[in-house]
Structure formats: structure tokens, C-alpha cells
Amino acid sequence: MDTMLVRERYKVVRVSDVREDYAFAEAVDILDREKSGCLLNLYEGPLLRAYLPCFDKLTACPAFLGMFLEGETLVTVFRDCTGTPIDQVFYRGDKHDWKTRLEYAEQLFHRALSMADLPPEVSCATFLSENLLVDERNRELRLRYHVVPLEGMNARELVYLTCDQAHKILLSRFSSPREELEFLDELDRGTCLSVVQLYALWRERSETIRTAYEKLEKKNFFWRWCSLVWGRIRRRAARRKRR
């Protein structure tokens, strides 16, 4: 197959998503000394008109390398990143300890906060599971800008997506203290209307959750088990009271 070059600069190595008026490709910047990888989102027709104003507002996004028109196609360029999709790292039965979970939860909420000023068409697409990548070696959560067209996106939708991802990281387990489970319950109640409020809630509760885990660690098996059972009883009582 002939090599595909976009603007005589970006050598396409893989096209992984093609649909009406949209395509997504992985490429190499052949003019860059390091031959660094990049991601190309291509929009045509009605999507070009819809997305052009969105990318005009991305000057403060460090991963955004620019955009241009190639004929009747809008091309946006982002830095590539590596990692494993979040669903393959955090799942029922995984072996992550509580400290690792809190560390990644902090990164998740901070990443969401950093997206607060971006257009929801961009931020929501980036917070889909396939785009939340975990670099376990460097213990880093990364965002991949596969900005697939989505309908009905708004700032509130980013809150919902972030809460869904938080449930994967802070997975409800028997070893979860009541404080963490109540935080997850609050996420489900939808009290936060923006990612700014969501981050503030996390900062308010995270130290309480950490302290609860540290207290459990100091107890022997029997008293830890009793504390966890009692915590669930109190949680159920509080949920019944709210009803």
C-alpha cells in the first residue's frame, strides 16, 4: 500500500476509526527530529463546521499540536501517548492496593478538572474508557485524544463520565471502608453539577478515606472484619434514612 502523507508532514501508520465524515489515524511527524508519534482526527462535511469552533479553543491544551484544513477536511493533531485502557487495569478481582487506588483516583479527578474549560465535545470524548490509559510502570493516568463525534455532549456529561471511571478505580469491595463507599454513593446521587465541584468534593473526602484505610490497617483481622461489617450496617441505615 502506498504511504499516506498528510500535508507532506504526517506519515499515517494506522487508521483505526472510519465513519461518516470522520476518521482517526495514528501518524509519525517526519519533520520532527525525534520522529514523534501523533494522533490525527479528520472531520468533513457537517462535522467540519461543528468542530472547527471547538478546536479554536484548545490553545491551552498541552497535547494539542495544531489544526489545519486539507482540502475540505479539518485535521487536528495531538501528541500520542501510550498505556493500557482503564478497563483492562481496574476490574472486579484486580490486585491493586488501596494506596494505588487513591493515587489513581486523585489523578482522575485532577485530569477532569484540567478539562473543565475545554469544549465538552473534546473533553467527553477523551474521558471514554478507550481513551483513559494507565501507564503502570510510571503510575500515571494519561488521556488519549481520539475525539470521536458524540451527540448531546455538555459539561454535565463530563461529570457523569468521570464518576463512572471513579467507580472503576475505587471499586466497591468488602475491604472498602464506609467513608469510601459513602463517597461513591454521593457520586451516584449526582450532587455535583460541574467537574470543579466534583474535584472539590474529592479533595474534601480523600483525606478522610485515607485515614479510614490507615485505621483499618492497624487493626488485626478480627477487629478489621468487625469494623467493615459495622461500617456497612451504618451505611445501609443512612441510605434508608435518606429515602
N, C-alpha and C positions, 0 to 999 in steps of 0.2 A: 504494500500500500504506500502511496506517495506520502512524504512528510507534509503535514499540515502546519503552516506558519500563519499566525495572526499578526498582522501589522509588521511582518518581517522581523519579528522580535520574539514572539512566544511560540515555542515549538510544542504542539499538542502531543502528549504521550498517551492520554487515555480520555475517552469521552464516556462518562458513567451515567449520565442522565439526559435523555432527549424526550421532549414532549412538545405539544403545540406551542409555538412561539418562544420556546425556551430550551437551552442546552447548558450542561455543566461539564467542564473539562479540567483535567489536571495538565499542567504545562511546565515547561522549563524556560526561563528567561535567558536566551542565548547571548544577550548583550551584557549580562551580568557576569562579572569576573568569577563569581562563585558558582555560576550556573544554577542559581537557587530555584526551587520549585515554587509554583504559584497556582492559584485557582482562578478559573475564568467562568463567570456567569454571563450568558449571552441571551439577550431579550430582543424580540422583534414584534412588529405589529402593535396591538393594543398594550402589550406588556412594556414595550419601549416607552410609550407615553406615560404609563403608570409608574414605572420605576425610575425614570430619569430624575424626577424631583427628589426621590428618596436618597439616591447616591450623591446628590449635590450637597447633602447634609452630613456626609461622613468624613469630613476633613479631620476631625479629632479622633478617628478610629485608627489605632496604630497598625492594624492588619491591612488596612485599605491602601492599595498602591496606586489607585487611579482608575479612570474610566475614559472611554473614547468611543466614537462612532466608527464602525467599519461598514461602509455602505449604509444599509438600512438596519444595521444591527448595533445595539448598545452592548458594549463589552466592559465588564467590570473586573478588576484584577485585585486579588487578595493574596497575602502570604499563605503558603501552605503550612500545615502542621501535622505532626504525627501523634499517634496514640490509639488506644483501644476504645471503641464505643462504650459508653457508660453501662449499657445493659449487659455487656459481657464481663464487667468488672464487679458491679454491685447487683446481687441477685439473692434470692432465698437460698440459704445454705453456704454462702461465701464465708471466708475465714477472716475477714477484716476485724481488727480490734476496735474498741470504742474511740481510742485516740485518733486512729486513722480516719474513722467516720467523721469525727468532729472537724478534723483538719480539712477534709474534702468538702464538708458542708459549708465551712467558712469561705472556701474558695468559690463554691457555687453561688452563694448569696452575694459575694463581692463581685463576681462576674456579672450577675444580673444587675447589680447597681451600676456597674460601668456601662451597661446598655441602656440605661434609663433615658438618655437624651437621643438615642438613635431612633429612626423610624421603626414602628412595630413590624413593618413588612420585612425588615432586616433582622431585628432582634429576635422576633418569634421564630423565624426560620432557623436561626443559629442555635436556638435552645431546643430544637428537636433532638431526640436521643442519638440519632446518627451523627450529629454534629458536636455533641459533647464528648470529647475524647480525654481519656485518662492516660497520662504518662506515669506509669507506676514506678519506674526507675527514679525519676526526678520528683515523684509525688506532686504532680501538677495536673490541674484540670485545664484543658485547652478548648478553644472554640474554633470550629471549622466553618468557614463562611461559604457553605453550599446554600445559597439564598434562593431556594426553590419558591416559585409563586404560591402564595397561600391566600385564601379568601377570608375576609372578615377579621383581619388582624387589628388589634388595638393594644393600648398599654396594659389593660386589664388581662389580656390573654397571656402576656409575658409573665404576669404574676402566677397564673394557673400553671403554666409550663414549668416555672421554677419550683412551685410547690410539688408538682408531680415528680420532678427529679430529686427533690429533697427527701421524698418518701423512699426512694430507692437507696439513697446513701444512709439515711437514718432509719434503716429498716426496722419496723416494729418486731421485736424479738422478746423472748422471755427474759433475757438479760437486760432489757431496756428499763431504766429507772422511770418512775412515774413522771418525773419532770420532763423527760424527753417525749414520752407518749402524749402528755398534755400539750406540748408544743406542736406535735403533729396533728392533734385534734383541732388546735386553733387554726392551723393552716387549712384544714378541711372546712372550717366554718366560714372561710373567705372574708375575714375581718379586714385584711389588708387590701387597699384599692390600688396601690402602686408598689413598684419594687423598692422605692425609698422607704415606705412604711414597712415592707417586708424585711428589709435589711435591718431597720431599727428594731423590729421585734426579735430578730435573731440575735442581735448584739445584746439585747436585754436579757434573753433567756439562755444564751450559750454558756455563760459562766455558771449559772445555776445548774445546768445539765452536767457540766464538767465536775462541779463539786459533788453532785449526786453520785456520779460514777466513782469518784475518788473515795467517797464514804463507803460505797459498796465493796470496793477493793480491800478495804481494811478489815472487813468482817470475814469470819470463817464461813464455810459452805452453808452450814445450817442457818445462821443468822442472816446471811445474804439471801438465801431462799425465802426466809420469812419476810424479809423487807420487801422483796419483789412481789410476793403474794399480797402482802398488806397494801402495797402501792397500787396494785390492780383493783383491789376492793375499793379503795378511796377514789380511784379514777372512775369506776363504774357508778359510784354514789354521786359523784359530781356531775356525770353525764345525765343521770336520771333527774337530778335537781334542775339542770338547765332545760329539760324538756317540760 
